[in-house]
Amino acid sequence: MAFGTSPPSSSQRFDGIEEVESSVKDALKIEWRKHKMVKRTFSSLGFAKGRLPDDVFANMAAFYYNNRNNVVNEEWEGKGVFVNWWETDVKFVAIPWEVKKKWQLRLMELVSDWAGVPVEETSMYGLRQYETGARLLSHVDRLPTHAVGLIVNIAQTNLASPWPVEVFDHADRLHEINMEEGDIVYYESAKNLHSRNRPLSCKPGGCAFINLFTHYRPVND
């Protein structure tokens, strides 16, 4: 549970639309260049869709339900333009360390089987709660720690239309993957560009799309 004030994600301000456009263009160029740097692959496409084991999904969904009101604004100052924080706040529900460790080790078994190599846990991020109008710029993740991982959809409420995750495969072909609650997407996140460039569309009253991200790298690599 967070204590104190929660500054809006948009507390870092741009000086006009020209600065936004320039920053986004520069970020895209850098991300495409980083994506080309990674040579090792683990799968034919670089991603795949799957499903959480029922007991893991039940535990995650229950945790979110019980803590959904302990939400704060995610701070984006100095973190770039990958989420459109200047247009909409991005929410965050913190996970206790002992819960996070349990989830990460369980999910590691799934990722290792998919990647075909033993992996070790490096990072778990979330729960991030996207709301009306949210977008995610095409990007890759950190090279030293994010070789393979999972996008996990914990919950989604009151959406007007599906909000697909967009992934470029190893041939730079774009794929759109719709996710339901409990779905997972395996991805080579340091190599394969991924995004949600389409704004999150909500029914009247607003909506929420809650994701967890967990990352791994090959053991001794």
N, C-alpha and C positions, 0 to 999 in steps of 0.2 A: 504494500500500500504506500502511495506517495503522500508526502506531507509538504505543506507550504503552497505557494502560488505556482500555477502552471502557465507560463507565458505562451501566447499563441504561436503556432508554427510560423506564422507570417510576421513575427516580430523583427526578422531580418528583412529589410525592404530593398527593392530595386529602385533605381532612379529612372523610371519610365520603361515602356515596352521595348525600346531599342536595346537597353541593357539586358533584358530578359532574352530577347532573340539572339543577341550576340553570345551570351553565356551558354545557351542551349546548343547553338551551332558548334561552338568550340568544344563543348563536352562530347557531342556526337563524334566529332573527328577524332578525339582522343580515345574514345571507347572502341571505335572501329580499328584503330591502330593497335590497341592493347589486345583485342580479339585475335588479330593476325599473328601476334607473338607466340601464342601457345601452340605447340606442335603435337603434343601427346593427346590421344583420344582414348575413350573407354567404351564407346558404343558406336553403332552404325550411324545414328543421326545426331547424337549429343543430348537427347532427351527421351523420356517415355512417361506415359501416364500410368498410375497405379492407384491402389487403395490402402488406407490405413488398416491394420488389424483392428477388429472390433473393440478389443479391450483398451487399446491405446487411444482410439478415437473417443471412446466413452470417457476416459480419464481426462483428455484434453478438453472435450466439450463441456464436461462438468466443471473443470477449473475455470474456463471462460465464463460460463453461466454464473458461477458463484462470485466472480470478481469483475463482472462486466461494468459495474458502477465505479470501480477503482481505476478509472481511466484518466490519463493525463495527455496533454498535448506533447507530441514528440518535437524536440528542439532540433532545428535544421541549420542553425547559424554555422557557417563555415564548412558544411557538409556537401555543398554542391547543389545541382538543380535536377537531381534524378527523380525527386517527387515534387510536384507543383505546389509547394508549400505557400507560395505567394498568392494562390487562388483559393486554397482550401486547407483547413487544419488537418493534420494527420494525428491520429490518436494512438495511444500505447498503453498496454496492460502488462506490467512487469511480472516476471515469473521467478519464484524463489529458486535459489541455486540448487537445492536438493531435488526439486521437481524437474528443473531443467536437465540436470545430470541424468536422471532416470529416463526421461524421454529421449535424450540424445543417444544414450547407449542402446536403447531398444531400436531406434530408427537406424542406427549404424549397421545393424544386421541386414536391413533391407537394402541400404545403399551399397554395402560390400557385395551382396549377391548381384545387384544390378551392374556394378562397375566391373565385377569379375576379379577384384583384387582386395586384399585386406586393407581396411582404412582405419584411420584414427580420427576422433572428434576434434574439431578446432573451434567451432563457433555456432551458437544458436541465438537467433535474433527474433524478438517478438514478445508478445503478440502485438502485431501492428494492425490497427483498425482504420481502414480507408473509408472515407465518407463521400458525400455527393460531390461529383466533379473531379475526383482524384484521378491522376494519371501517373504513369511511371515511365520515364525516358529509357530508351534502349541503352543497355550498359552491360558490362561484365563485372565480375566480382574480384576480390583480392587474389592475386596469383599465388602467394605463399600458403594460403590457408583454405581456399575455396575451390579445390579441384572438382569435387563432386558434391552434390547435396540434394535437398528436397525443398520444394514449396509445398506447404501443407495448408489446406483450407479448413479452418476450424468451424467457422460459421459465416452465414450470409443472410441478411434480412432485408426484405422489402425492395429488392432489385427490380427495376423496370425491364431490364434485359440482361442476358449473360455478360460477364466481364472477362473476356478471354485473356490468358497470358500468351504473349507473343514470343516465339523462340525462333531464332535463325539456326538451321541445322549446319552440318559441316560443309555443305555446298552453298551456304549463304542463302538458302531458300527459307522464306518466312512461313511459319506454321502458327495457327491460332488454336488454343486448347481451352475448352470450357471446363470449369471445375465445379463440382458439387461439394457440399459439406462432407468432409472425410476423405476427399480425393487428395492424391499427392502427385506431384510432377517431379520425377528425377531429372536432373540437368547437370551438365558440365559447366558450372556457373562462371569459372574463370576464363572459359573459352567461348561459349555460345552466348551471343547477345540475346538478352531477354528484356521484356518490357510489358507495359499495359498502356499503350499510347491513346487508346480510346477512352474518353472520360467515363467514369462510373456513373451510370444512369439510374436514378431512383424513382420510385413511386412517390406520390404526395406524402409528406411527412418525413422524408429523408430515409437513408438506408445505411447499411454497414457491411463491410467485407473484411473478415478477420483472417489474417494469415500468420503462419509461423515459418521461419526459414532456418534450416540447419545445414551445416557444412562440414566437410571432411576432406582429408587428403590421404594418398597412399602411404602406408607405413614405410618408414625409412626412405622417403622420397620428398 
